[in-house]
Amino acid sequence: MRKPKSLYHGHRFPASVIGHTVRWDFRFQLSLRDIEALLFERGVIVSYETIRRWCDKFGGSVAIGAYFGEAEHRFRLKSNRVSGGR
């Protein structure tokens, strides 16, 4: 049985770099140039245009995951009752 190809297959950078970059854009609403500077500080040289393309291509899956991920942590069970809060 063949392994399915990764969502990031064929890209120059590892999946972890692409995933963190897209998450930073959606989670913290940083500008593309700010993200470019953050990556440069960590030794990753990438243009803001590449970051924009990654966000366009992979942003939908990250945004959906973030929405449903937050929903799981939105409610806590406290002594037989559900309370909302963070």
Sequence and secondary structure as in RCSB ss.txt:
>XXXX:A:sequence
MRKPKSLYHGHRFPASVIGHTVRWDFRFQLSLRDIEALLFERGVIVSYETIRRWCDKFGGSVAIGAYFGEAEHRF
RLKSNRVSGGR
>XXXX:A:secstr
      TTTT SS HHHHHHHHHHHHHH   HHHHHHHHHHTT    HHHHHHHHHHHHHHHHHHHHHHHHHHSE
EEETTEEEE  
